[in-house]
Amino acid sequence: MKTSFAEYILSEKQLTSVALFDRLYFERTGFFENAFSHRMARTNPDFYMVFVCVGGKGTLTLGNRNFAISAGDVFFTFPHLPHLYAADENEPWSIYWSHFYAAHPYVPEILKSSAISAEHPVLHIRRFGEIADLSKTIFSDLYKCSAAELMYRQSVFVHMLFKIFTLASSQNKKDPYVSKALEYIHGNPDKYISLDILADKCGVSKYYLSHMFTEQTGVSVKQYILSLRLSNAKFLLESTEKSVTEISQMCGYENSMYFSNAFKKYYGLSPKNYRKSIF
């Protein structure tokens, strides 16, 4: 598997030359292909980040919430909110990313109106190819850019952000039953949840909920819960000293053996061996 990493950080002179974008601009950007062992944590960043995952898988933790990432996802981190992101051990992601600043007061409002927030930082964009192409345009041969070309790349970056905002706004008008189901799933990480239970909690037919949930999230209820539970478990194995039995209960598994088998099938290692591999 070929792994490659490239990053470009704008100099002070270059940042001055793109002052036209002083209220919304990227400061550094990069591409990491097949990012084996990629992991980054920050406790108090002063910038936003936007990521475009063009292959593989990974995880994102914002505050105390965990999110599974896969190819076709766009996701954000936010100023002054602790974050941790990491590539999957078996299928490491390939990602474009940019650190950006948004001093304009309208930007937080636009994020909010697009339903992009710390609670919902991950988007599965239906027209993802457009966003991936724009990311490539921004980054390709950036180190060779003239001042005029750099301003063009900044304008493409702003265009890409607003394209994401527009697509997110149109996609995130979720069916109220799907929204209620997601709220229940994320609010009860330690409970066993099935489609039947969710449908009962939401007061809707399980057939309707199953169809709408898959249409609006891109995965089935079962797949979504599995990915979320095991992503949470992976994070707890990495960041705490709790036992496998305790973690299995915290992630909604009554049987620790069943949890261990599910974790191994998903990540390729048992929980105990996974913990050993990272320390």
HELIX and SHEET records of a PDB file:
HELIX    1   1 GLU A   12  SER A   17  1                                   6    
HELIX    2   2 ALA A   19  PHE A   21  5                                   3    
HELIX    3   3 TYR A  106  SER A  113  1                                   8    
HELIX    4   4 PHE A  128  PHE A  139  1                                  12    
HELIX    5   5 LEU A  142  LYS A  144  5                                   3    
HELIX    6   6 ALA A  147  GLN A  171  1                                  25    
HELIX    7   7 PRO A  176  GLY A  187  1                                  12    
HELIX    8   8 LEU A  195  CYS A  202  1                                   8    
HELIX    9   9 LYS A  206  THR A  217  1                                  12    
HELIX   10  10 VAL A  221  SER A  239  1                                  19    
HELIX   11  11 VAL A  244  MET A  250  1                                   7    
HELIX   12  12 SER A  256  TYR A  267  1                                  12    
HELIX   13  13 PRO A  271  ILE A  278  1                                   8    
SHEET    1   A 6 SER A   4  ILE A   9  0                                        
SHEET    2   A 6 LEU A  24  GLU A  33 -1                                        
SHEET    3   A 6 SER A  94  ALA A 102 -1                                        
SHEET    4   A 6 TYR A  48  GLY A  55 -1                                        
SHEET    5   A 6 ASP A  73  THR A  77 -1                                        
SHEET    6   A 6 VAL A 122  HIS A 124 -1                                        
SHEET    1   B 4 ARG A  39  ARG A  42  0                                        
SHEET    2   B 4 HIS A  83  ALA A  87 -1                                        
SHEET    3   B 4 LYS A  57  LEU A  62 -1                                        
SHEET    4   B 4 ARG A  65  SER A  70 -1                                        
END                                                                             
